[in-house]
């Protein structure tokens, strides 16, 4: 049995099998990025199965692959590599845990701040509620320190909830987040004119009662 797997676009040699001779037992010609990471299923060859397995996949492995057989038949497949995003504190430039805080209360709601320092590569920073919904935020305030970045992201919330600020660096498969509980007092968010109007109404009622007493 003979078959040859190639990665389209850059025409890289992924895995070639010729009657028992292949890249893992001495055959030459395999492209460097795939060396030591690709194997076949020996027991499946008798069933005509020319599948291969790529270990330790990378984002660069994403793309279209073609398997070529001696009679010029071709089989095509597309590989999508999704990075496993997790906390990787030992990588240089990885974001440390974001600093989150409540800045204060405005007429629009409670303002939250998320701060990320000295991150490289530049991370994507978002605010989310407890259900994982992304919350609209202001444009990030960014400072470039020669390839490392300080980022401040502000948002305003109007509901009591647990909120999360997440920083993601896809290039190094790093993601870290910080949570903050925000109690929103509805009475505090009432517009000033409502409170003032209520006080004025009480004052007028008191004055009216005084006038009635005097007239009597």
C-alpha positions as CSV (number, residue, x, y, z in Angstrom):
1,X,0.0,0.0,0.0
2,X,1.2,3.5,-0.8
3,X,-0.2,6.9,0.1
4,X,1.2,10.4,0.7
5,X,-0.3,13.1,2.9
6,X,0.5,16.8,2.0
7,X,-0.5,20.1,3.5
8,X,-2.0,22.3,0.8
9,X,-0.9,25.9,0.2
10,X,2.7,25.5,1.3
11,X,2.9,21.9,-0.1
12,X,4.5,20.5,3.0
13,X,5.2,16.8,3.3
14,X,3.2,15.5,6.2
15,X,3.4,11.7,6.0
16,X,4.4,9.3,3.2
17,X,4.0,5.5,3.3
18,X,5.4,3.3,0.6
19,X,5.1,-0.5,1.1
20,X,6.1,-0.4,4.7
21,X,8.7,2.4,4.3
22,X,7.7,5.7,6.0
23,X,9.0,8.7,7.8
24,X,9.1,7.1,11.2
25,X,11.4,4.2,10.2
26,X,14.0,6.0,8.2
27,X,12.4,7.4,5.1
28,X,13.6,11.0,4.3
29,X,11.6,13.9,2.9
30,X,9.2,14.9,5.7
31,X,8.8,18.6,6.3
32,X,10.5,19.8,9.5
33,X,7.3,21.1,11.3
34,X,5.8,17.6,11.2
35,X,8.9,15.6,12.2
36,X,8.2,13.3,15.1
37,X,4.5,14.3,15.4
38,X,2.8,12.2,12.7
39,X,1.9,8.5,12.8
40,X,-0.4,6.1,10.9
41,X,-2.6,3.2,12.0
42,X,-0.6,0.0,11.0
43,X,-3.5,-2.4,11.9
44,X,-5.9,-0.5,9.7
45,X,-3.9,-0.6,6.5
46,X,-5.3,-4.0,5.6
47,X,-8.7,-2.4,5.5
48,X,-7.5,0.4,3.2
49,X,-7.5,2.9,6.0
50,X,-4.7,5.5,5.3
51,X,-5.6,7.8,8.2
52,X,-2.9,9.6,10.1
53,X,-2.6,11.1,13.6
54,X,-0.9,14.5,14.3
55,X,0.2,14.9,17.9
56,X,0.8,18.1,19.8
57,X,-1.2,20.1,17.3
58,X,-0.4,23.8,16.8
59,X,-2.4,26.7,15.4
60,X,-0.1,26.6,12.4
61,X,-1.3,23.0,11.6
62,X,-4.8,24.4,10.7
63,X,-5.4,24.1,7.0
64,X,-6.3,21.8,4.1
65,X,-4.7,18.4,3.7
66,X,-4.6,16.1,0.7
67,X,-4.0,12.3,0.7
68,X,-2.7,11.0,-2.6
69,X,-2.9,7.4,-3.7
70,X,-0.8,5.7,-6.5
71,X,-3.8,5.6,-8.9
72,X,-4.0,9.4,-8.6
73,X,-7.1,9.3,-6.3
74,X,-7.2,12.1,-3.8
75,X,-8.8,12.6,-0.5
76,X,-9.2,16.0,1.0
77,X,-9.7,17.1,4.6
78,X,-9.7,20.4,6.5
79,X,-8.1,20.5,9.9
80,X,-9.1,23.2,12.4
81,X,-6.9,23.6,15.5
82,X,-8.6,25.3,18.4
83,X,-6.1,26.4,21.1
84,X,-6.6,25.2,24.7
85,X,-6.8,28.4,26.6
86,X,-5.8,28.2,30.2
87,X,-3.7,29.9,32.8
88,X,0.0,29.6,31.9
89,X,1.8,31.8,34.5
90,X,5.3,30.5,33.6
91,X,5.3,31.9,30.1
92,X,7.1,35.2,29.7
93,X,4.7,38.0,29.0
94,X,1.6,36.1,30.1
95,X,-1.0,38.3,31.8
96,X,-1.1,38.1,35.5
97,X,-4.5,38.1,37.2
98,X,-6.3,41.3,36.2
99,X,-7.0,43.9,38.8
100,X,-10.8,44.6,39.1
101,X,-12.5,47.3,41.1
102,X,-15.6,49.4,41.5
103,X,-14.8,53.0,40.6
104,X,-18.1,54.5,41.7
105,X,-21.8,55.1,41.0
106,X,-23.1,57.4,38.4
107,X,-26.5,58.3,36.9
108,X,-25.9,55.5,34.4
109,X,-25.1,52.8,36.9
110,X,-22.0,51.3,38.7
111,X,-18.7,51.8,36.9
112,X,-16.2,48.9,36.9
113,X,-12.5,49.0,36.0
114,X,-10.3,46.1,34.8
115,X,-6.6,46.7,34.6
116,X,-4.0,44.4,32.9
117,X,-0.3,45.2,33.2
118,X,2.8,44.4,31.1
119,X,1.2,41.8,28.8
120,X,2.9,40.5,25.7
121,X,1.6,39.7,23.2
122,X,-1.3,42.2,23.4
123,X,-4.3,40.5,25.0
124,X,-8.0,40.7,24.2
125,X,-9.8,42.0,27.4
126,X,-13.6,41.7,27.9
127,X,-16.2,42.1,30.7
128,X,-18.8,39.3,31.2
129,X,-21.8,38.7,33.5
130,X,-22.3,35.5,35.5
131,X,-24.0,33.9,32.5
132,X,-21.0,34.5,30.3
133,X,-22.6,37.2,28.2
134,X,-20.1,39.9,27.0
135,X,-20.9,43.3,28.4
136,X,-20.6,46.4,26.2
137,X,-17.5,48.4,27.4
138,X,-15.7,51.6,26.6
139,X,-12.8,51.6,24.2
140,X,-9.8,50.1,26.0
141,X,-7.2,52.6,27.3
142,X,-3.9,51.1,26.1
143,X,-0.3,51.9,26.8
144,X,2.4,50.3,24.6
145,X,5.6,49.8,26.6
146,X,7.9,48.6,23.8
147,X,6.0,45.4,23.0
148,X,4.3,44.9,26.4
149,X,0.9,46.4,27.1
150,X,-1.0,48.0,29.9
151,X,-4.7,48.0,29.3
152,X,-7.6,49.5,31.3
153,X,-11.2,48.5,30.3
154,X,-14.2,50.3,31.8
155,X,-17.8,49.2,31.8
156,X,-21.0,50.3,33.5
157,X,-23.5,47.9,35.0
158,X,-27.0,48.3,36.4
159,X,-27.8,44.9,37.9
160,X,-26.5,43.1,41.0
161,X,-24.4,40.3,39.8
162,X,-21.0,38.6,39.7
163,X,-18.9,40.1,36.9
164,X,-15.7,38.7,35.3
165,X,-12.9,40.5,33.5
166,X,-11.0,38.1,31.2
167,X,-7.7,38.6,29.4
168,X,-6.9,36.2,26.5
169,X,-3.6,35.8,24.6
170,X,-4.3,33.3,21.9
171,X,-0.8,33.3,20.5
172,X,0.5,31.7,23.8
173,X,-2.8,29.9,24.6
174,X,-3.1,31.9,27.8
175,X,-6.3,33.0,29.5
176,X,-6.8,34.4,33.0
177,X,-9.7,36.2,34.7
178,X,-10.8,37.9,37.8
179,X,-14.3,38.2,39.4
180,X,-16.0,40.9,41.4
181,X,-19.4,41.0,43.1
182,X,-21.3,44.2,42.5
183,X,-24.4,45.0,44.6
184,X,-26.5,47.6,42.8
185,X,-28.7,49.7,45.1
186,X,-31.8,50.6,43.1
187,X,-32.6,53.6,45.3
188,X,-29.2,55.0,44.8
189,X,-29.7,55.0,41.1
190,X,-32.9,57.1,41.2
191,X,-32.5,60.4,39.3
192,X,-32.0,63.5,41.6
193,X,-35.1,65.2,40.2
194,X,-37.3,62.3,41.5
195,X,-35.9,62.6,45.0
196,X,-36.1,66.4,44.9
197,X,-39.7,66.4,43.6
198,X,-40.7,64.0,46.4
199,X,-39.2,66.3,49.1
200,X,-40.9,69.4,47.5
201,X,-44.3,67.6,47.6
202,X,-43.9,66.8,51.3
203,X,-42.9,70.5,52.0
204,X,-45.9,71.8,50.1
205,X,-48.2,69.5,52.1
206,X,-46.8,70.7,55.4
207,X,-47.2,74.3,54.4
208,X,-50.8,73.7,53.3
209,X,-51.6,72.2,56.6
210,X,-50.0,75.1,58.4
211,X,-52.1,77.6,56.4
212,X,-55.3,75.7,57.3
213,X,-54.4,75.8,61.0
214,X,-53.7,79.5,60.9
215,X,-57.0,80.3,59.0
216,X,-58.9,78.3,61.6
